[in-house]
Amino acid sequence: MRSISAALGCLFFLNSVVSLQAQEKPKEVAPQETIQFEQDKAQAHMRELEQRMFRLAELIREAQPEDAARLKLGVERARDTLIADRMSQTSQLLSSLKLEQAASGQKEIIAELEELKRLLLSTDIDLQLKLEQLKKLKEARAKIEALVRKEKVQLNDTKAASDANRKDDFVALKESEERNKRLGEDLEQMLRQFGGAAASATGAVNGAVKNIGNAASKLGESNGGEANKEQQEAIDKLSKADANLAELQSGLEKELEAFVRQRVMETLAQMIVEQHQVRQTTEKLAPRVAEGRKETVVAVKRLSEAEEKIVQLGEEALGLCELVEFSMAFPPALRSVIDQMELVAAELSSGRANDSVIGREKQIEDDLQELLNALKQASRPSGASSGGQCSSCDGNLNKLLAEVKMLKWMEISLNKETRKVEAEFVGKPMQDPDLASRLKTLVEQQQKIQSITQRLHDSTCQDCLGK
């Protein structure tokens, strides 16, 4: 772990530098050139860190394979999230005195550095590698879907040009086809990293690339009919590749589901503890804030940082769930709680610590506990002897009940918010802009609940629905 410690030392330094910059306020005695210099220095350190992690991974690959895998994954994460490039963009914002945008960018960079630190400190590298593989599988499928769309456009445009005998159109169509070929070649290269598991998909994409190249040649000859045949074959092969990757994705999601759900449950438990601490502190500070004590207001503002850390934990849990897709209702349910946390963070940052803020903090604790209870329900055994397995589809009834429980919670929360809006805007006309905005949010949330309920219904067998 010595190599990991060295990398972490650089990372801790980077985080502290960017954090210090994010805290800077525009002062007459601190010109933007000084802050920009520090930002540029942080970017240089980030580039150096990426290179060091890569070299270390190569050096210790045989002696310390687990640490090497962790370092390599860290390099990939840093490059995928473009941390160094975003530091450069932030530097440009600082040079043009766009301090608010720069501060926002620095905040995002700090979050990425924290995520990179967690990755390097992870004790379960196998889980992290599989999560990364799942992420890349989804990215590959998205690229296939995009290429299929482009090729279908080519197919239709080629047919239209042929039918209308528009020979001039074939020049532009050939250029578009050649661009599609390059996209296909990049996609094929991407799939090769999955090895034998995606051999069938890689082969199908390779065949599709050849068909697209042939189509480009036929378009160069103004032979739309033959080009159409090649384009259709390419689409069919790309669809076959996507079906193969979908199987891989489904298998990996099933393999990861229990581990990720447990990780999310642990994160929720941590969030509840930390939210409770924030609320207790807010309650202690509230009386002195009401008295107008400046030092207490400053303490409340600092408390917003603790709330923002809870938000980051929530985003981490949300990201895991969305990646593995073990629940339909949990992501939007948690998102609505995170939205409430962000409101609390904003209130605390403004120095407010009143009954309204405390009430919202308490509601967040209760909401997080409801979501945790629902996930515990979904984690119960699904065996027939325990009554958790459907005799018709072998589905997990406990997971279904957990989904329904979260949907019920979402509807109750929406009802509470609706009543709150009704009380706040009693007697106000519908044209009131604030009322219109709040109503729009309520309508969108109701539509979201309805959509999830329909999806859950459609994916559930009749016997499960009759339980």
DABEL-V795346 format. One record per helix or strand. SS is the DSSP state (@ for helix, = for strand). FROM is the first residue (numbers start at 0). TO is the last residue. If there is no record, write none. Layout:
ss = (SS | SS)
from = (FROM | FROM)
to = (TO | TO)
This chain:
ss = (@ | = | = | @ | @ | @ | @ | @ | @ | @ | @ | @ | @ | @ | @ | = | = | @ | @ | @)
from = (1 | 26 | 29 | 31 | 64 | 82 | 98 | 124 | 168 | 194 | 223 | 293 | 328 | 354 | 383 | 388 | 395 | 396 | 432 | 461)
to = (22 | 26 | 29 | 58 | 79 | 94 | 120 | 162 | 191 | 219 | 289 | 323 | 348 | 377 | 385 | 388 | 395 | 423 | 457 | 464)
